Amino acid sequence: MSEPSHDTRRPRSPAWPVLAASLWMAVLGNAPLWRELGRQGLLAAHGGWLLALCLGGALAAVLFSLLSLLAWPRLLKPAIALLLVATAVGGYYMWTFHVVIDPGMAVNTLQTDWGETRDLLTPQLALVVALGAVLPAWLLWRQPLAYGGWKGRSLRNLGGVIAGLVVAAALVLASFQPLASAMRNYKHLRYLMNPLTSLWSFGYAAVGEKQRPKGIVPLGQDAQLAAKGQRPPLVLLVLGETGRSGNFGLNGYPRDTTPELAKEGVVSFRNAWSCGTSTAASVPCMFSHLGRDGFLARERDSENLVDVLQHAGLAVLWLDNQPGGCKGVCERVPTVNTSDTKDPALCKDGECLDGVLLQGLDARLAALPADKRARGVVLVMHQMGSHGPAYSLRSPPEFKRFQPECTSAHLPDCSVEQVRNAYDNSIAYTDHILASAIDWLKTQNGYDTAFLYVADHGESLGENNLYLHGLPYAIAPDVQKHVPWVQWLSPGFEQRTGLTAGCLKGRVDTRISHDNLFHTVLGLLQVSTQAYQRDLDAYAGCGAH
């Protein structure tokens, strides 16, 4: 049966638009792949252009097979249109920010909220989608197609699937040696095959999440506070967002981006490393007891650090200024999301500056259960921090000391220096927020207070033409994994635990990672539980636990 049409043109076989769309996506939609092959010197190597032709042909053949499966009335044209849009969007982000779309990036994308998405919607993206997807989809939609009867269509579709797979296999075999070598030595290339690996990554992320057994494994239910002082502890744990260790003045950065923290006498660990390169990957991992390797290999999710602290009888409160939330970490503890606060000074366009986290802290503290407050309090603040690409939105005017700054979300529009200026202004504002938080802790005379700030991951700011974060961990540059880790202890807390700033300063260059966070916080609060491992406590030996 043919599609109803008032078009006077002769209907064509569906094989023609299937072939045209497959070639369009394989050739134009994979511009980032061809660029990377050139950047790695693979096109200039012997047989390089044969490799590119065979790889492009194989991609087109696989797409031809996939679309042949869908070559049915009322299905083919929408399917092609959706694939064209996916190809255009994926190609734009891979080309512009030099990212790849692997399962980790897919998870991060699926957990992105509207506020974060809005920063990524640019006129350049609209132009790419219009020319790369809307225009060809419109031309296709206008073309009448002759499908024939369902029996004949079934045979032709099956033939198209088989023919595409045979051609793909032949092309892979024809270039097997250089192709295998390229994929083995440059593993990220496989995630640039647009849109096939994007489809696979999103499918894997969705299916993998569904296949994970439901239910949370209990953890640390034996937790107890091992020591009692005259005053209960109050620990403020700040979960930073997109923090580059190398851009903190405390860590030797030539720019003084952290003058206020420097005056507070904090100790900054300069050799700290993240669990992942995205919020979705790092945050659940850094609050886990498993460490990076164990977390990636886990079969079921477990309770985490904040659960164990709550089991110990401490009052726990999670304050979140991230529209994307806590990635499941805070599900079982009291939580306040500040990102939708209606404050004309701090909150504009549905997004709040991190100063909102400091508002009403005394009242929030007083509202916690009195019996738990008497044992101790842990406040977790999850920042908006330096979340990109709209770095200029992460700092108010009075903290924009580095000029000119990039105000575009399409970062290649700006020079690397302008991008760095906008990012460093966000760090200067974070410095103010963290120092203000420490000043607030100093006013809490009823508690022994301490402060710890750790970022979830770093960021690329145009180095080697890389932007943002989220590259697979094995190939991500150090700037996406090297994170700040800053602490401050009140005199009362030092006396309570035996920890001293002097001892900690002797360890500022010791390599630590998110693997240490769970055990370090338990040791800091002197929580006794079988889940605690002293050898992973970054403060062990300095008087803690």
N, C-alpha and C positions, 0 to 999 in steps of 0.2 A: 504494500500500500504506500502510495506517495504522500508526502506531507501536503496538506491543503495549501495552495498558494495562488495569489493573483498575479504573480510575476510572469511576464510573457517569455522569459528566457527558458531555454531548454533545460529541464532537470538533469543534474549530473549524478553519477554514482557517488555514494558516500566515501568511497576510497580516495577520491580526489581531495576533499577538504581534510580528511584524516592525514593524508600524505603532506599536504601543504602546512597544516598546523604542526605536525611532527617536525618538519624541517625548520619551520620558523622558530619553534621553541628550542630545538637542538642547536641551531646556529646562533641566532641573535640572543636567545635567552641565556646562553652559556658564555657570554662575553667575559664574566669574571673568571671562568675556567681557562679560556684561551689566554687571558692576560697573565694568569698565574703560571701557566705552562711556559709562557715567554719569560716571565720574571725568574723562573728557576732554571732558565737556559735549556729547557727541553725542546723547544721549537728549533733552536739553533743547532742542536746536536744532530748527529748523523741519523737520518730517518725521522727527524722531528715532525716534519709536515705530514709524513705518512701516518705517524702516530695521531696527530690532530684530526686528519681526515677520517681515519678508522674509528677513533673515539667519537667524533661527531656523528658519523654514520651509524654507529652502534646505538648511540643515544636516540637518534631519530627512529631507528628500527624498533627499539623497545617501546618508545612512545606510540609508534604505529600499531604495535601489537596491543597495547593497552587501550587505545582508542577504538581499535577494531572490535574489541569486546563490547564496546558501548555504542556501536553503530546501529542504533535503533531509532525509529521515529520518536520524537519528543524527548529523547535522551542525549543524542549525540551533540547537538548544537549547544545545549547548556553545559555539557561536560567539557567540550572544547573551550567554551568561554571561561569557565571556572579555572581550567588549567592555564589558560593564557594569562588570567589575572594573577594566579599564584606564581607563574613564571616571571611576570613583570615585577611583582612586589619583591620576590626573593632575589631576582637579579639586581634590582636597585640597591637593596641593602647590602648584598655581598659586594657589589661594585663600589658603593659609596664608602662603606665603613670597613671593608676588607674582613668581614666576618664570615663564618661558615654556619650552615644550618644543620647541626647535629642534634641528637635527642636531647642533650642538655639545653641547647638553645631553644628547642621546641617547647620543652617544659617551661622555660623562662617566659616564652612568648605566650603560652596558654594561660600563665598566671599574671600577665600584665593587665592592669586596669586601664580605664579610659584616660585618666590623667597622664599616665606614662605613655600611652599610645599617641595621645594628642601631640606630644613633643616630637614624635617621629613623623608626623604628617606634614610634608613640605610641598611647595609648588613643584619642585623637581620630581617628587614621587608621582604627583598627579599627572605631570607631563609624560613620564615613562609609562604609566598605566594607560593613559589615553592613546599613545602611539603604539605601545607594545601589546595592548590587550583589547581595548575598546574598539579601536579602528578595525583590526583584523576580525574581531568577533562580529562587528556590524556588517562587514563585507560578507562574512560567512552566512550570517542570518538572512541576508537578502537572497542568497543563492538557493533556489529550489533543488531538492534532492529526490532521487528516485530510489526507494528502498526495495521495491518488489515485494513478493510474498514472503511470509515468515520462514517458510522452509528454505527457500533459496537464500534469504538473508542470513539464516543460521549457518549455512554452508559457506557463504562468502565471508562472513565474519570469522568463522573458524579458520578459513584459508588465510585471511589477513593476519590472524594471530600467529599461525604457524610460519607464514612467510617472513614476518617481522623477526621472530625469534631465530629463524635459520640465518637471515642476513646478519643479525647482531652477533650470533655465534661465529659466523664466518669472518666478520671484521675483527672480532676480538682475537681469533686464532691468527689472522694475518698480521697482527701487530702485538702478538702475545708477549714477546721478549721485552720490547721497550715499555709496553703498557704495564706489565707485571713489575718491572723495575721502578717505574714512576710511582705506582700505587704503594709499593713497599717502602720507598725512600721518602715519599711525600704523602703521608697518609691523609692529610687534610684535603687532598685533591678530590677524594671520593665524595666529600660533603659539598663540593662545588658543582656537582652534576645536577643541574637545574632542569625541571622541577622534581626529578625522580627521587633524589635523596631527601628533598624537603618532604615529599609525601611519605617516604619511609620513616623519616625522623619523627614526624607528627604522629604517624600511626603507631610507631614503637613506643613513643611517650604515652599515648593514650592506652594502648593495650597493656603495656608493662605495668601501669598504675592499676589497671583493673585486675591483673593477674596476681598482684601482691596480696597475700592473705589479709583479710580484714581483722581488725582488733589490734590493740596496742599491748606490747609486752610490758608488764609492770617492771619497774626499776627502782632500786633504792628505798624500798618500803621499810627497811631497817634503819633508815637515816635518823641520826640524833645529833643534837648539839653537844659536842664533847667538852666544851668549856663554858663556864659562866663567869661573866664579869659583873662589876657594879652597874654597868650600863649595857643595854643590848646593842648589837652591831647594826649599822645602817650602811649597806653597800649600794652604790649607784653604778650599775653596769650599763654603759652606753654602747649600743650596737651601731657602729658607723656604717655608712653607705658609700661605696665607691671611693675608698680612701687609698691614696698612693703614699706609701711610706716615704718615698724619696722627695715628696713635695711638702713634707713637714719640716719647718725650720729647726725643730727640736732634733731632727735626725741629720743635720748638716746641710740642708738645702740652702743655697746661697741667698735666696729670698727669705726675709723674716716673716713667714706666714703664720707663726705661732707665738707672737710676743706675749700674749696674756697667759698662756699656759707656762711659758718659761718663767714668769714671775711667781707662779704658784708653787714652784719647787717640785714639779712632777718628775717622774722617771720614765723615760721612753725607751722601750726595747726596739732596737733598730734592725733586728734580723728575724722578723716574724713573717709567717707565710700562711696563705689561705688554704682552705679545704677545696675550694672551687673557684671558678671565674665568673660566677653569676650569683645573684641573691638566692634564686631558687635552689641552686646547688649548695652554696656555702652555709646559709643560715641553719637549715636542719642538721647539717653535718657538724658545724662548730658547737652546737648545743648537745650533740650526742656524746655518749661515752665510748663509742666504738672506734674513733679515729677515722681518718679518710678511707683507708683500705677496707676496714671492717664495715664502714657505712655503705660504701659502694657495693659490697658483697652481701649485704644483709638480705634475709628472706622476709623479715617482717619489721615493721616499725616498732620502736620502743619509746617508753617515756624518756624524757630528757632532763637536762640540768634544772630547769625551773620546776619540773615535777618533783625532783628529788629534794630541792630546797623546801618545797611546800610539804613534802612528807616529813621533813625534819622539824616542822612546826613553825617555820618562818612565815611572815606575811610577805607575799609576793604580789607585785603589781607590774603589769606590762603596759607601757605607754607607747603607742605606735603613731608615728607621723608618716608612715609609708602607706600610700593608698593600696599597694599590693599586699599589705599585711605581714604577718609573722611566719608565713609558709608552714603553718600548722604547729609551730613550736609552742605558742601560747594558748592553745585550745582549752587547756584544763586549768588555767590560772586566771584570776581577774584581769581584765584587759580594758583599756580605754583607747579608742582611736581618735587622735586629735586632728587628723587630716581634713575633717569636715567641719572644723570649728569656724564659727562666724565671727571673725575678728577683722575689722576693716584695715588694720595696720599690718597684720601678719598673714592674713589669708585673702588671696585674690585669685579669681578665676578657678575656684574649686581646689586650690592647693595652698598649703600653709608652709611658711618658713619655720625652721626648727625652733625659733624662739617660743613657739606655742607650747613646746614640751615643758618649758619652765613655768608656765602660768599655773597658779593655784596649787603648787606642790605641797604647801603646808596643809591645805584642806584635803588633798588626796591622801596624804600621810595620816591625818587624823581620822579619816573615814575607814581606814583598815581596822579589822577586828582587834580590840584592845588586848586580848589574851595572846594573839600572835605577835603584835607589836612589842609586847613585853619580852618576847624571845629574840626578836630581831626582824629587820626588814630588808628586802631586796627589791629595789626599783630598777626595771629595765626600760631604757629609752631607745627606741628604734628610730633613727634619724631618716630624714630625706637626704641629708648630707650633700654629696656632690653628684647626685644622679644625673646622668647625661641623656641626650646630647645638649639639652638646654641649660648648660652650666650657669649662664647669666641669670637665670631665674632663681638660683639657689642662694643668692646673697642680696641684701638690701643695699640701697645706694651708698650708705655711709661706709660700707666695707669694700667698695670697688676701688681699691687703692692701686691695682695694677691695670694700666690702660695702654692702648685701646683693647677692649675685650670683645670676643666674638659673641654676637647676639643672635646668630642664626642657628637653627637646629640642623641645618645641612652643613656639617662641619667643614667639608672641603671648600666651602665658600670663603673660609677665613684662613689666614696664615696660621702656621703652627704656633707662633708667638701669641696671636690673639686668642687661640683656643686655650693655650696655657694660662694666659692672663685671666680668662673667665673661670677656669678651673681653680686657679690659685686664690681668686677672690672668694670662691665657695669654701676653700680651706680656711681662709682668714675668718670667715663667719663661723665656721665650725669651731675654730680656736676660741672665739668669743663665747659661744654657747657652752663649750666644755668648761672654760674658766668660770663662767657664771654659775654653772652647776656645782663646781667645787666651792665657790663662795657661799652658795646656799647650804651645802653640807656643813660648812663652818658655823652656821647659825643653829644647827641642831644640837643643842646642849644636852639633850637627854639621851644621846646616842654616841657610840664610838663609830666614827664615819670613815669610809674609804670609797675610792672611785677607780673604775677601770673602763677604759675605752679601747675597743678592738673593732676594726673595719671588716666587712664581710669579704671584700675583694678589691682589687685595684682597677686600673683603667689605662687604656692606650689613648694618647693625646696627639696622634699623628706621627709618632715614631714609625719609620718604615712604612708610612702611609696606612697605618692601622689606627682605628678609632674604637672607642667604647670598650666592651669587654665581652666575655662569653666564648672565646675560642676554646677548643678542646684543651684540657689541662696539659697534655703532653707537648703540645706545640705552642701554647700561649706564651707570650713574652713575660719576663719577670715582672714588668710593671703591672700586669694584671693579677699577679699572685703575691707580690710583696706588700704587706699591709702594716699600718701603724698599730702599736700596742702601747698604751700610755696608762700609768697608774699614779695615784696619790693616796697617801695614808695620813690620817690625822694623828697627832701625838697620842691620843687615847687609844687609837687602834693599834699603833705600834706597840704601846705598852701591853695591850690586851693579848697580842699574838706573838710578840717578840720579833716581828718583822721590822726591818729598818730600811729607810731609803738608801742609806749607805751601802748596805749589803746588796740591794737590788741594783744599784748603779754599777756594781762590779759584774753584773750579768747582762748589761745592755747589748752586747754583741753576741751573746749565746743564741744559737739558732733554735727557735721555737716555732710552733705552728698552731693552727686551730685545734689540733689533736690535744693540745695542753689545756685548752680553756676550761673544759668540764672539770677536770681534776684540780686546776689552779683555783677556781672559784670555791670549790668544796673545801680545799685546804685553807683558803683565805678566811672562810667563815667557820672553820674548825668543825665541819660536819663529818661525823663518823658514819661510814657505810661501807659495805663490801664492794660497792661500785667504784670507790675511790682507789686510784693507783698513785702511790707516792712518787714513783719514778717519772710520772707524766705531769707532776705538779711543778710548774715553772718557778715557784717560790720555795720549794722544799730545800731545806738546808739554810734558809735565811730566817728560820724561826717558826715557820708555819707548820701546823699539824704534824 
